[in-house]
Amino acid sequence: MRFQTELLPATLTRRYKRFLADCVLEDGREVTAHVANPGSMLGLAEPGMRIWLEPNDDPKKKLKFAWRLVDHGAGRFTGVDTGAANRVVRAALEAGRVPALEVFDSLRAEVPYAEKSRVDFLLGGARDIYVEVKSVTLSRRPGLAEFPDSVTARGLKHLGDLAAMVGQGHRAVLLFLVQRSDCDRVTVAGDIDPDYAAGLARAVAAGVEVMALGCQIDPRGIEAGGPLPVRL
């Protein structure tokens, strides 16, 4: 996934109201950027951090910048746009680059299923595969990514929905996309959301598959990398 316009480096002043961030561009301009991330962004929204913004000239958008990356230095980045995760995963699926999910006849996105839910991807074939994607950005220990970064009742519901699909004879996959180039494994942040950790254990026991992909990230774009080990 390539960014639509060239990103601009900036310094974060503050993030507030979840979806807004005040920033200072390198030329000294103070701007407000949209933050496409409803989570806590724990460890990623400290004032003074170097970040990258994507400008736009869309007259329909009130904000002319969107926060896309956190720059950790030494070529290490975190993608903070949770919406990018599905675009990255879709490209990888269509290119046959997701191990264990290379073969399917059709791909549909945002398909209604279970009770008032929409699955990120439904892969059609001899046996349908329901794929739920989660963007992972939290890291509190070197090399280890964690999900979630805040309590997620919605995520917990998705686990039950996936388990229900297994009960109906389908495959169901929880796919963690680790949007960090400094992590090589992923686990569940059970101290942050113990209910999610317990729900994931139940889902796995019911037959839900869990897998993870890394990412290659730089200011030009984000692409899915290879599989990462998941510690449950």
Wavefront OBJ file of the C-alpha trace (Angstrom):
o trace
v 0.000 0.000 0.000
v 1.574 3.232 -1.173
v 0.656 6.515 0.415
v -1.330 8.683 -1.988
v 0.821 11.771 -1.444
v 4.357 12.319 -0.176
v 4.522 12.325 3.612
v 5.899 15.277 5.547
v 7.919 14.958 8.771
v 6.601 16.775 11.817
v 6.854 16.947 15.590
v 3.858 15.946 17.691
v 2.596 18.605 20.100
v -0.413 16.743 21.503
v -3.102 14.230 20.643
v -6.598 15.003 21.910
v -10.241 14.021 21.431
v -8.844 10.722 20.095
v -8.988 11.800 16.456
v -7.043 15.077 16.505
v -3.342 15.878 16.819
v -1.556 19.224 16.878
v 1.802 19.097 15.122
v 4.632 21.343 13.950
v 5.996 20.845 10.437
v 9.698 21.237 9.717
v 9.065 24.673 8.194
v 7.563 25.823 11.509
v 3.894 25.701 10.506
v 1.518 24.545 13.215
v -1.157 22.203 11.837
v -3.896 19.916 13.115
v -3.978 16.386 11.717
v -6.637 13.698 11.670
v -5.779 10.601 13.723
v -7.316 7.465 12.192
v -6.932 5.415 15.350
v -9.608 4.967 18.062
v -7.246 3.169 20.465
v -5.151 4.557 23.270
v -1.991 4.662 21.107
v -0.072 3.799 24.252
v 3.576 4.758 23.839
v 2.974 6.399 20.462
v 1.504 9.800 21.279
v 4.062 11.462 23.534
v 4.670 15.167 22.870
v 7.910 15.734 21.006
v 7.764 12.506 19.000
v 8.841 12.639 15.366
v 5.913 11.655 13.151
v 4.936 11.696 9.482
v 1.838 13.370 8.063
v 0.044 12.843 4.761
v -1.235 16.103 3.214
v -4.335 16.315 1.078
v -6.075 18.949 -1.027
v -9.555 17.441 -0.823
v -12.022 20.359 -0.400
v -14.454 17.992 1.356
v -12.020 17.359 4.209
v -11.803 19.865 7.044
v -8.301 18.768 8.013
v -5.559 18.953 5.400
v -3.250 16.479 7.103
v -3.524 12.919 8.401
v -1.098 11.288 10.838
v 0.301 8.111 9.279
v 3.569 7.070 10.978
v 5.595 7.334 14.159
v 9.334 7.512 13.471
v 11.395 5.645 16.085
v 14.687 6.402 14.368
v 17.200 4.048 12.754
v 14.673 3.168 10.040
v 12.037 1.879 12.456
v 8.417 2.971 12.083
v 4.923 2.308 13.421
v 1.841 2.760 11.244
v -0.883 4.415 13.332
v -3.732 4.364 10.778
v -5.860 1.371 11.812
v -7.801 1.619 8.558
v -4.634 0.897 6.599
v -4.479 -2.615 8.061
v -7.300 -3.960 5.900
v -5.853 -2.421 2.753
v -2.459 -3.958 3.477
v -3.943 -7.372 4.241
v -6.199 -7.300 1.183
v -3.219 -6.643 -1.082
v -1.351 -9.533 0.534
v -4.323 -11.883 0.173
v -4.841 -10.998 -3.472
v -1.133 -11.579 -4.131
v -1.242 -14.978 -2.400
v 1.265 -13.845 0.216
v -0.549 -14.926 3.377
v 0.570 -18.430 4.390
v -2.324 -20.850 4.926
v -4.673 -18.466 3.075
v -3.243 -18.631 -0.427
v -6.075 -20.584 -2.052
v -9.618 -19.224 -2.383
v -12.116 -18.630 -5.183
v -13.448 -15.221 -4.176
v -12.722 -12.371 -1.772
v -15.368 -10.085 -0.329
v -14.899 -7.359 2.258
v -17.176 -6.128 5.049
v -19.647 -8.991 4.694
v -22.513 -9.088 7.255
v -22.372 -12.163 9.483
v -23.200 -13.400 12.970
v -25.283 -10.918 14.982
v -24.966 -7.346 13.681
v -21.319 -7.803 12.698
v -19.320 -7.476 9.505
v -16.302 -9.668 8.875
v -13.284 -7.944 7.363
v -12.843 -10.577 4.650
v -14.829 -13.588 3.529
v -12.763 -15.915 1.369
v -15.037 -18.154 -0.647
v -14.160 -21.669 -1.700
v -14.847 -25.280 -0.915
v -14.856 -24.136 2.681
v -15.500 -20.466 3.441
v -12.887 -18.652 5.525
v -13.907 -15.749 7.782
v -10.938 -13.424 8.412
v -10.927 -10.737 11.101
v -7.975 -8.311 10.956
v -6.571 -6.507 13.977
v -4.000 -3.727 13.697
v -1.278 -4.124 16.339
v 0.767 -1.065 17.343
v 1.579 -1.517 21.032
v 5.059 -2.589 22.148
v 6.234 -2.362 25.750
v 9.191 -4.746 25.463
v 11.826 -4.847 22.722
v 10.672 -6.893 19.752
v 7.313 -7.853 21.292
v 4.058 -6.459 19.882
v 0.865 -6.627 21.951
v -2.865 -6.420 21.335
v -5.023 -4.675 22.451
v -3.736 -1.305 23.672
v -7.027 -0.588 25.466
v -10.167 -2.462 26.503
v -12.021 -3.612 23.374
v -15.569 -4.844 23.811
v -15.924 -4.828 20.023
v -12.887 -7.047 19.647
v -14.250 -9.435 22.249
v -17.528 -9.708 20.327
v -15.623 -10.507 17.146
v -13.984 -13.474 18.868
v -17.399 -14.915 19.700
v -18.573 -14.299 16.137
v -15.583 -16.151 14.706
v -16.130 -19.079 17.067
v -19.755 -19.249 15.916
v -18.591 -19.581 12.312
v -16.367 -22.516 13.250
v -19.396 -24.091 14.898
v -21.192 -23.831 11.546
v -18.415 -25.717 9.762
v -16.406 -22.812 8.361
v -12.814 -21.763 8.941
v -12.317 -18.624 11.025
v -9.064 -16.701 11.340
v -7.960 -13.891 13.616
v -5.146 -12.137 11.771
v -2.908 -9.733 13.680
v -1.190 -7.240 11.391
v 1.773 -5.883 13.326
v 2.193 -2.338 12.022
v 5.636 -2.006 13.591
v 8.948 -2.618 11.871
v 10.705 -3.163 15.222
v 8.778 -6.281 16.382
v 9.254 -9.938 15.469
v 6.564 -11.602 17.614
v 3.140 -10.791 19.046
v 1.166 -11.620 22.176
v -2.015 -10.625 24.000
v -1.932 -7.759 26.500
v -3.927 -9.591 29.138
v -3.111 -7.003 31.800
v -4.780 -4.309 29.703
v -7.882 -6.336 28.787
v -8.195 -9.622 30.710
v -11.644 -10.251 29.222
v -10.192 -10.160 25.719
v -7.409 -12.546 26.718
v -9.960 -14.967 28.174
v -12.179 -14.606 25.116
v -9.284 -15.359 22.809
v -8.483 -18.513 24.779
v -12.107 -19.632 24.397
v -12.071 -18.847 20.676
v -8.897 -20.846 20.107
v -10.363 -23.764 22.054
v -13.402 -23.565 19.757
v -11.202 -23.847 16.674
v -10.496 -20.226 15.677
v -7.079 -19.960 14.025
v -4.709 -17.164 15.065
v -1.909 -15.901 12.860
v 0.181 -12.757 12.507
v 1.986 -10.868 9.769
v 4.743 -8.323 10.115
v 5.044 -5.160 8.032
v 7.624 -3.372 5.949
v 7.127 0.322 6.677
v 8.707 3.550 5.487
v 7.391 6.997 4.463
v 6.610 5.660 0.986
v 4.122 3.021 2.125
v 3.294 -0.104 4.105
v 3.412 -3.685 2.855
v 2.705 -6.954 4.611
v 5.792 -8.907 5.528
v 6.254 -12.503 6.556
v 4.473 -14.474 9.272
v 5.292 -13.786 12.914
v 4.964 -16.157 15.870
v 1.993 -15.576 18.179
v 2.352 -16.237 21.894
v -1.006 -17.004 23.484
l 1 2 3 4 5 6 7 8 9 10 11 12 13 14 15 16 17 18 19 20 21 22 23 24 25 26 27 28 29 30 31 32 33 34 35 36 37 38 39 40 41 42 43 44 45 46 47 48 49 50 51 52 53 54 55 56 57 58 59 60 61 62 63 64 65 66 67 68 69 70 71 72 73 74 75 76 77 78 79 80 81 82 83 84 85 86 87 88 89 90 91 92 93 94 95 96 97 98 99 100 101 102 103 104 105 106 107 108 109 110 111 112 113 114 115 116 117 118 119 120 121 122 123 124 125 126 127 128 129 130 131 132 133 134 135 136 137 138 139 140 141 142 143 144 145 146 147 148 149 150 151 152 153 154 155 156 157 158 159 160 161 162 163 164 165 166 167 168 169 170 171 172 173 174 175 176 177 178 179 180 181 182 183 184 185 186 187 188 189 190 191 192 193 194 195 196 197 198 199 200 201 202 203 204 205 206 207 208 209 210 211 212 213 214 215 216 217 218 219 220 221 222 223 224 225 226 227 228 229 230 231 232
